């Protein structure tokens, strides 16, 4: 499950500005851990709970979230890449989206309950 996203992120960098909004959304949630292979050199960052990656930051403008394919997608977000044929998919949205908090919570909840 996590292998695909780790392969996708390998070698990518991350602008520090896109990490802060996700950290703020996750600050009160239990069991969330983050990982960056080289934060000193601005490598990507991901967040996981119960061993399931549910969010990542890479690049300069967007974040990725693992969401149920039944989540309302009438929001300014797009399917990031083809995911495993499960009920979840990876979606990209602007790091400063008004919907970020709601969608991060949804991604977290689905990871906790998987």
PyMOL commands that set and color helices and strands:
alter all, ss='L'
color gray80, all
select helices_A, chain A and resi 2-9+17-26+39-41+100-112
alter helices_A, ss='H'
color red, helices_A
select strands_A, chain A and resi 33-35+45-49+52-57+62-68+77-81+88-94
alter strands_A, ss='S'
color yellow, strands_A
deselect
rebuild
show_as cartoon
